[in-house]
Amino acid sequence: MATGSKSDKAEGALDKVKGKVKKAVGKATDKPGTEAEGRAQQSKGHAESARGNAKDALKK
């Protein structure tokens, strides 16, 4: 399903925030698995944001 650049950017921002929180919780509770999940979710968010930026660039 094709999504717009704004949707990709919004999803990316949300995943970055969720990942940051999850990473902090994992670190505070000494749970490396949760911390790693948070890092992975942040990376996913960065990729989604980049996809949105690429779509914007292609429109120009």
Secondary structure, DSSP 4 states (H G I P E B T S, - for coil): ----HHHHHHHHHHHHHHHHHHHHHHHHTT-HHHHHHHHHHHHHHHHHHHHHHHHHHHH-
